[in-house]
Amino acid sequence: TAAPGAPAARQPGLGERTGAAVDRAADSTGQALERAADSTGNALGRAMRWTGEQMQGAGEWTARQGERITGQPAQPAQPAQPAQPAQPSR
């Protein structure tokens, strides 16, 4: 306790308490957003990997069907040519 006549200990004002609460909420929100972004990125990566595997499987199945129908071995696909930049029109 303070001695008689000594100034009372300063209490934080409403603005300071509100600011501290906002800081804590922003920190919690930022951490939650980081976790959500990590989870979303991981889920997206898994979905893309699964889709790629399905596409590869579909391509292999299609090649086998073509071989069965034509009696010819499947030819590997040729790599796509890179797109040419558009020429500005005059």
N, CA, C and O atoms as a GROMACS GRO file, in nm:
protein
  360
    1THR      N    1   0.084  -0.119   0.000
    1THR     CA    2   0.000   0.000   0.000
    1THR      C    3   0.087   0.124   0.000
    1THR      O    4   0.199   0.122   0.051
    2ALA      N    5   0.034   0.230  -0.057
    2ALA     CA    6   0.110   0.356  -0.066
    2ALA      C    7   0.101   0.430   0.066
    2ALA      O    8   0.004   0.415   0.141
    3ALA      N    9   0.201   0.508   0.094
    3ALA     CA   10   0.201   0.589   0.216
    3ALA      C   11   0.092   0.695   0.206
    3ALA      O   12   0.059   0.739   0.096
    4PRO      N   13   0.036   0.736   0.320
    4PRO     CA   14  -0.067   0.839   0.315
    4PRO      C   15  -0.013   0.964   0.248
    4PRO      O   16   0.098   1.009   0.278
    5GLY      N   17  -0.090   1.020   0.156
    5GLY     CA   18  -0.049   1.142   0.086
    5GLY      C   19   0.033   1.114  -0.039
    5GLY      O   20   0.057   1.206  -0.117
    6ALA      N   21   0.077   0.990  -0.060
    6ALA     CA   22   0.154   0.956  -0.181
    6ALA      C   23   0.057   0.941  -0.297
    6ALA      O   24  -0.058   0.901  -0.278
    7PRO      N   25   0.104   0.974  -0.418
    7PRO     CA   26   0.013   0.960  -0.533
    7PRO      C   27  -0.024   0.812  -0.554
    7PRO      O   28   0.059   0.723  -0.535
    8ALA      N   29  -0.147   0.790  -0.593
    8ALA     CA   30  -0.193   0.653  -0.619
    8ALA      C   31  -0.125   0.600  -0.745
    8ALA      O   32  -0.088   0.676  -0.834
    9ALA      N   33  -0.108   0.468  -0.751
    9ALA     CA   34  -0.048   0.406  -0.870
    9ALA      C   35  -0.138   0.434  -0.990
    9ALA      O   36  -0.261   0.427  -0.980
   10ARG      N   37  -0.077   0.465  -1.101
   10ARG     CA   38  -0.153   0.498  -1.222
   10ARG      C   39  -0.217   0.372  -1.279
   10ARG      O   40  -0.151   0.269  -1.294
   11GLN      N   41  -0.343   0.380  -1.310
   11GLN     CA   42  -0.417   0.270  -1.372
   11GLN      C   43  -0.424   0.296  -1.522
   11GLN      O   44  -0.440   0.411  -1.564
   12PRO      N   45  -0.413   0.191  -1.604
   12PRO     CA   46  -0.424   0.214  -1.748
   12PRO      C   47  -0.563   0.265  -1.783
   12PRO      O   48  -0.663   0.219  -1.727
   13GLY      N   49  -0.568   0.359  -1.876
   13GLY     CA   50  -0.694   0.416  -1.918
   13GLY      C   51  -0.767   0.323  -2.014
   13GLY      O   52  -0.714   0.220  -2.057
   14LEU      N   53  -0.889   0.361  -2.047
   14LEU     CA   54  -0.972   0.280  -2.137
   14LEU      C   55  -0.904   0.262  -2.272
   14LEU      O   56  -0.907   0.153  -2.330
   15GLY      N   57  -0.842   0.368  -2.324
   15GLY     CA   58  -0.775   0.359  -2.454
   15GLY      C   59  -0.661   0.258  -2.451
   15GLY      O   60  -0.643   0.182  -2.546
   16GLU      N   61  -0.584   0.260  -2.343
   16GLU     CA   62  -0.472   0.165  -2.332
   16GLU      C   63  -0.523   0.021  -2.322
   16GLU      O   64  -0.468  -0.069  -2.384
   17ARG      N   65  -0.628   0.002  -2.242
   17ARG     CA   66  -0.682  -0.134  -2.228
   17ARG      C   67  -0.741  -0.182  -2.360
   17ARG      O   68  -0.723  -0.297  -2.399
   18THR      N   69  -0.811  -0.091  -2.429
   18THR     CA   70  -0.869  -0.127  -2.559
   18THR      C   71  -0.759  -0.159  -2.659
   18THR      O   72  -0.768  -0.258  -2.733
   19GLY      N   73  -0.656  -0.077  -2.661
   19GLY     CA   74  -0.544  -0.100  -2.753
   19GLY      C   75  -0.477  -0.234  -2.728
   19GLY      O   76  -0.444  -0.307  -2.821
   20ALA      N   77  -0.458  -0.267  -2.600
   20ALA     CA   78  -0.395  -0.395  -2.566
   20ALA      C   79  -0.484  -0.511  -2.609
   20ALA      O   80  -0.436  -0.612  -2.659
   21ALA      N   81  -0.616  -0.496  -2.589
   21ALA     CA   82  -0.709  -0.602  -2.630
   21ALA      C   83  -0.709  -0.619  -2.782
   21ALA      O   84  -0.712  -0.731  -2.832
   22VAL      N   85  -0.705  -0.507  -2.854
   22VAL     CA   86  -0.702  -0.514  -3.000
   22VAL      C   87  -0.572  -0.580  -3.046
   22VAL      O   88  -0.574  -0.661  -3.139
   23ASP      N   89  -0.460  -0.547  -2.983
   23ASP     CA   90  -0.332  -0.610  -3.018
   23ASP      C   91  -0.339  -0.762  -2.999
   23ASP      O   92  -0.294  -0.838  -3.084
   24ARG      N   93  -0.395  -0.805  -2.886
   24ARG     CA   94  -0.405  -0.950  -2.860
   24ARG      C   95  -0.496  -1.016  -2.963
   24ARG      O   96  -0.465  -1.125  -3.013
   25ALA      N   97  -0.608  -0.951  -2.994
   25ALA     CA   98  -0.701  -1.009  -3.092
   25ALA      C   99  -0.636  -1.016  -3.230
   25ALA      O  100  -0.652  -1.116  -3.301
   26ALA      N  101  -0.564  -0.912  -3.268
   26ALA     CA  102  -0.497  -0.912  -3.399
   26ALA      C  103  -0.392  -1.022  -3.405
   26ALA      O  104  -0.377  -1.089  -3.508
   27ASP      N  105  -0.319  -1.040  -3.296
   27ASP     CA  106  -0.217  -1.145  -3.293
   27ASP      C  107  -0.282  -1.283  -3.306
   27ASP      O  108  -0.235  -1.367  -3.383
   28SER      N  109  -0.390  -1.305  -3.231
   28SER     CA  110  -0.460  -1.434  -3.240
   28SER      C  111  -0.516  -1.456  -3.379
   28SER      O  112  -0.508  -1.567  -3.434
   29THR      N  113  -0.574  -1.351  -3.437
   29THR     CA  114  -0.630  -1.362  -3.572
   29THR      C  115  -0.520  -1.392  -3.673
   29THR      O  116  -0.538  -1.476  -3.761
   30GLY      N  117  -0.408  -1.324  -3.661
   30GLY     CA  118  -0.296  -1.349  -3.752
   30GLY      C  119  -0.247  -1.492  -3.744
   30GLY      O  120  -0.218  -1.555  -3.846
   31GLN      N  121  -0.237  -1.544  -3.622
   31GLN     CA  122  -0.192  -1.683  -3.606
   31GLN      C  123  -0.293  -1.780  -3.665
   31GLN      O  124  -0.256  -1.878  -3.729
   32ALA      N  125  -0.423  -1.751  -3.643
   32ALA     CA  126  -0.527  -1.839  -3.699
   32ALA      C  127  -0.524  -1.836  -3.851
   32ALA      O  128  -0.540  -1.939  -3.916
   33LEU      N  129  -0.503  -1.717  -3.908
   33LEU     CA  130  -0.496  -1.706  -4.054
   33LEU      C  131  -0.375  -1.782  -4.109
   33LEU      O  132  -0.383  -1.846  -4.214
   34GLU      N  133  -0.263  -1.774  -4.039
   34GLU     CA  134  -0.143  -1.849  -4.083
   34GLU      C  135  -0.171  -1.999  -4.084
   34GLU      O  136  -0.136  -2.069  -4.179
   35ARG      N  137  -0.235  -2.048  -3.976
   35ARG     CA  138  -0.265  -2.192  -3.970
   35ARG      C  139  -0.362  -2.231  -4.081
   35ARG      O  140  -0.347  -2.336  -4.144
   36ALA      N  141  -0.462  -2.146  -4.106
   36ALA     CA  142  -0.559  -2.176  -4.212
   36ALA      C  143  -0.491  -2.177  -4.348
   36ALA      O  144  -0.521  -2.262  -4.432
   37ALA      N  145  -0.400  -2.082  -4.371
   37ALA     CA  146  -0.330  -2.078  -4.499
   37ALA      C  147  -0.243  -2.202  -4.518
   37ALA      O  148  -0.238  -2.259  -4.627
   38ASP      N  149  -0.176  -2.245  -4.411
   38ASP     CA  150  -0.095  -2.367  -4.419
   38ASP      C  151  -0.182  -2.487  -4.452
   38ASP      O  152  -0.149  -2.568  -4.538
   39SER      N  153  -0.296  -2.498  -4.382
   39SER     CA  154  -0.386  -2.611  -4.406
   39SER      C  155  -0.440  -2.608  -4.548
   39SER      O  156  -0.449  -2.712  -4.614
   40THR      N  157  -0.478  -2.489  -4.594
   40THR     CA  158  -0.531  -2.476  -4.730
   40THR      C  159  -0.425  -2.513  -4.832
   40THR      O  160  -0.454  -2.584  -4.929
   41GLY      N  161  -0.303  -2.466  -4.812
   41GLY     CA  162  -0.195  -2.499  -4.904
   41GLY      C  163  -0.168  -2.648  -4.908
   41GLY      O  164  -0.147  -2.706  -5.015
   42ASN      N  165  -0.170  -2.712  -4.791
   42ASN     CA  166  -0.147  -2.856  -4.786
   42ASN      C  167  -0.259  -2.931  -4.857
   42ASN      O  168  -0.234  -3.024  -4.933
   43ALA      N  169  -0.384  -2.889  -4.831
   43ALA     CA  170  -0.498  -2.956  -4.895
   43ALA      C  171  -0.495  -2.936  -5.046
   43ALA      O  172  -0.523  -3.029  -5.121
   44LEU      N  173  -0.460  -2.816  -5.089
   44LEU     CA  174  -0.453  -2.788  -5.232
   44LEU      C  175  -0.344  -2.873  -5.297
   44LEU      O  176  -0.363  -2.927  -5.406
   45GLY      N  177  -0.229  -2.885  -5.231
   45GLY     CA  178  -0.122  -2.968  -5.284
   45GLY      C  179  -0.164  -3.114  -5.298
   45GLY      O  180  -0.135  -3.178  -5.398
   46ARG      N  181  -0.234  -3.165  -5.196
   46ARG     CA  182  -0.282  -3.304  -5.203
   46ARG      C  183  -0.382  -3.321  -5.316
   46ARG      O  184  -0.378  -3.420  -5.389
   47ALA      N  185  -0.473  -3.224  -5.331
   47ALA     CA  186  -0.574  -3.233  -5.437
   47ALA      C  187  -0.508  -3.229  -5.575
   47ALA      O  188  -0.548  -3.303  -5.665
   48MET      N  189  -0.408  -3.143  -5.592
   48MET     CA  190  -0.342  -3.134  -5.722
   48MET      C  191  -0.264  -3.261  -5.752
   48MET      O  192  -0.264  -3.308  -5.866
   49ARG      N  193  -0.199  -3.317  -5.651
   49ARG     CA  194  -0.125  -3.442  -5.671
   49ARG      C  195  -0.222  -3.554  -5.710
   49ARG      O  196  -0.194  -3.632  -5.802
   50TRP      N  197  -0.336  -3.563  -5.639
   50TRP     CA  198  -0.436  -3.666  -5.670
   50TRP      C  199  -0.488  -3.647  -5.812
   50TRP      O  200  -0.503  -3.744  -5.886
   51THR      N  201  -0.517  -3.522  -5.849
   51THR     CA  202  -0.568  -3.495  -5.984
   51THR      C  203  -0.465  -3.537  -6.089
   51THR      O  204  -0.501  -3.596  -6.190
   52GLY      N  205  -0.339  -3.506  -6.065
   52GLY     CA  206  -0.234  -3.546  -6.158
   52GLY      C  207  -0.226  -3.697  -6.173
   52GLY      O  208  -0.208  -3.749  -6.284
   53GLU      N  209  -0.238  -3.767  -6.061
   53GLU     CA  210  -0.235  -3.914  -6.067
   53GLU      C  211  -0.354  -3.967  -6.147
   53GLU      O  212  -0.340  -4.061  -6.224
   54GLN      N  213  -0.471  -3.907  -6.127
   54GLN     CA  214  -0.590  -3.950  -6.201
   54GLN      C  215  -0.572  -3.924  -6.350
   54GLN      O  216  -0.608  -4.007  -6.434
   55MET      N  217  -0.516  -3.808  -6.384
   55MET     CA  218  -0.496  -3.775  -6.525
   55MET      C  219  -0.395  -3.871  -6.588
   55MET      O  220  -0.413  -3.915  -6.702
   56GLN      N  221  -0.289  -3.903  -6.514
   56GLN     CA  222  -0.190  -3.997  -6.567
   56GLN      C  223  -0.255  -4.133  -6.589
   56GLN      O  224  -0.233  -4.197  -6.692
   57GLY      N  225  -0.335  -4.177  -6.492
   57GLY     CA  226  -0.404  -4.305  -6.507
   57GLY      C  227  -0.498  -4.305  -6.625
   57GLY      O  228  -0.507  -4.403  -6.699
   58ALA      N  229  -0.569  -4.193  -6.645
   58ALA     CA  230  -0.662  -4.184  -6.758
   58ALA      C  231  -0.585  -4.187  -6.890
   58ALA      O  232  -0.629  -4.249  -6.986
   59GLY      N  233  -0.471  -4.121  -6.894
   59GLY     CA  234  -0.390  -4.122  -7.015
   59GLY      C  235  -0.338  -4.260  -7.047
   59GLY      O  236  -0.338  -4.302  -7.163
   60GLU      N  237  -0.294  -4.332  -6.944
   60GLU     CA  238  -0.246  -4.468  -6.966
   60GLU      C  239  -0.359  -4.559  -7.014
   60GLU      O  240  -0.340  -4.641  -7.103
   61TRP      N  241  -0.478  -4.543  -6.954
   61TRP     CA  242  -0.593  -4.623  -6.994
   61TRP      C  243  -0.628  -4.594  -7.140
   61TRP      O  244  -0.655  -4.686  -7.217
   62THR      N  245  -0.627  -4.465  -7.176
   62THR     CA  246  -0.659  -4.426  -7.314
   62THR      C  247  -0.558  -4.486  -7.411
   62THR      O  248  -0.595  -4.533  -7.519
   63ALA      N  249  -0.430  -4.484  -7.374
   63ALA     CA  250  -0.327  -4.541  -7.461
   63ALA      C  251  -0.350  -4.691  -7.480
   63ALA      O  252  -0.337  -4.743  -7.591
   64ARG      N  253  -0.384  -4.761  -7.372
   64ARG     CA  254  -0.410  -4.906  -7.383
   64ARG      C  255  -0.530  -4.932  -7.474
   64ARG      O  256  -0.529  -5.027  -7.552
   65GLN      N  257  -0.633  -4.849  -7.462
   65GLN     CA  258  -0.751  -4.868  -7.547
   65GLN      C  259  -0.715  -4.845  -7.694
   65GLN      O  260  -0.760  -4.917  -7.783
   66GLY      N  261  -0.634  -4.742  -7.718
   66GLY     CA  262  -0.591  -4.715  -7.855
   66GLY      C  263  -0.510  -4.830  -7.912
   66GLY      O  264  -0.528  -4.867  -8.028
   67GLU      N  265  -0.421  -4.886  -7.831
   67GLU     CA  266  -0.342  -5.001  -7.876
   67GLU      C  267  -0.433  -5.120  -7.906
   67GLU      O  268  -0.414  -5.190  -8.005
   68ARG      N  269  -0.531  -5.141  -7.820
   68ARG     CA  270  -0.622  -5.254  -7.837
   68ARG      C  271  -0.704  -5.237  -7.965
   68ARG      O  272  -0.723  -5.332  -8.041
   69ILE      N  273  -0.751  -5.116  -7.989
   69ILE     CA  274  -0.836  -5.091  -8.105
   69ILE      C  275  -0.757  -5.095  -8.236
   69ILE      O  276  -0.800  -5.156  -8.333
   70THR      N  277  -0.640  -5.031  -8.237
   70THR     CA  278  -0.564  -5.020  -8.362
   70THR      C  279  -0.464  -5.132  -8.381
   70THR      O  280  -0.421  -5.157  -8.494
   71GLY      N  281  -0.426  -5.199  -8.274
   71GLY     CA  282  -0.323  -5.301  -8.285
   71GLY      C  283  -0.184  -5.238  -8.297
   71GLY      O  284  -0.087  -5.310  -8.320
   72GLN      N  285  -0.175  -5.109  -8.284
   72GLN     CA  286  -0.047  -5.037  -8.293
   72GLN      C  287  -0.003  -4.994  -8.153
   72GLN      O  288  -0.086  -4.960  -8.069
   73PRO      N  289   0.128  -4.995  -8.130
   73PRO     CA  290   0.173  -4.944  -7.999
   73PRO      C  291   0.146  -4.794  -7.990
   73PRO      O  292   0.151  -4.721  -8.089
   74ALA      N  293   0.118  -4.750  -7.871
   74ALA     CA  294   0.090  -4.607  -7.849
   74ALA      C  295   0.217  -4.527  -7.871
   74ALA      O  296   0.327  -4.571  -7.836
   75GLN      N  297   0.202  -4.411  -7.927
   75GLN     CA  298   0.315  -4.320  -7.946
   75GLN      C  299   0.316  -4.220  -7.831
   75GLN      O  300   0.212  -4.166  -7.793
   76PRO      N  301   0.432  -4.196  -7.775
   76PRO     CA  302   0.435  -4.098  -7.666
   76PRO      C  303   0.395  -3.960  -7.718
   76PRO      O  304   0.424  -3.925  -7.832
   77ALA      N  305   0.328  -3.886  -7.635
   77ALA     CA  306   0.286  -3.751  -7.674
   77ALA      C  307   0.408  -3.663  -7.695
   77ALA      O  308   0.509  -3.676  -7.625
   78GLN      N  309   0.397  -3.575  -7.790
   78GLN     CA  310   0.504  -3.479  -7.814
   78GLN      C  311   0.487  -3.362  -7.718
   78GLN      O  312   0.375  -3.318  -7.693
   79PRO      N  313   0.597  -3.312  -7.666
   79PRO     CA  314   0.583  -3.198  -7.575
   79PRO      C  315   0.523  -3.078  -7.649
   79PRO      O  316   0.552  -3.056  -7.767
   80ALA      N  317   0.442  -3.004  -7.581
   80ALA     CA  318   0.380  -2.886  -7.641
   80ALA      C  319   0.486  -2.780  -7.668
   80ALA      O  320   0.583  -2.766  -7.594
   81GLN      N  321   0.465  -2.707  -7.774
   81GLN     CA  322   0.555  -2.596  -7.805
   81GLN      C  323   0.516  -2.477  -7.718
   81GLN      O  324   0.398  -2.454  -7.693
   82PRO      N  325   0.615  -2.402  -7.673
   82PRO     CA  326   0.580  -2.286  -7.591
   82PRO      C  327   0.501  -2.185  -7.672
   82PRO      O  328   0.523  -2.169  -7.793
   83ALA      N  329   0.410  -2.118  -7.608
   83ALA     CA  330   0.328  -2.018  -7.675
   83ALA      C  331   0.416  -1.901  -7.719
   83ALA      O  332   0.509  -1.861  -7.649
   84GLN      N  333   0.384  -1.848  -7.835
   84GLN     CA  334   0.457  -1.732  -7.885
   84GLN      C  335   0.390  -1.606  -7.830
   84GLN      O  336   0.268  -1.599  -7.819
   85PRO      N  337   0.470  -1.507  -7.796
   85PRO     CA  338   0.408  -1.384  -7.746
   85PRO      C  339   0.323  -1.319  -7.854
   85PRO      O  340   0.356  -1.324  -7.972
   86ALA      N  341   0.215  -1.259  -7.814
   86ALA     CA  342   0.125  -1.193  -7.908
   86ALA      C  343   0.195  -1.072  -7.970
   86ALA      O  344   0.268  -1.000  -7.903
   87GLN      N  345   0.171  -1.053  -8.099
   87GLN     CA  346   0.225  -0.936  -8.168
   87GLN      C  347   0.123  -0.823  -8.158
   87GLN      O  348   0.005  -0.844  -8.184
   88PRO      N  349   0.167  -0.706  -8.123
   88PRO     CA  350   0.071  -0.595  -8.114
   88PRO      C  351   0.012  -0.565  -8.252
   88PRO      O  352   0.084  -0.565  -8.352
   89SER      N  353  -0.117  -0.539  -8.256
   89SER     CA  354  -0.180  -0.504  -8.384
   89SER      C  355  -0.155  -0.357  -8.413
   89SER      O  356  -0.142  -0.275  -8.322
   90ARG      N  357  -0.147  -0.327  -8.543
   90ARG     CA  358  -0.119  -0.187  -8.581
   90ARG      C  359  -0.242  -0.123  -8.636
   90ARG      O  360  -0.239  -0.006  -8.673
   0.00000   0.00000   0.00000
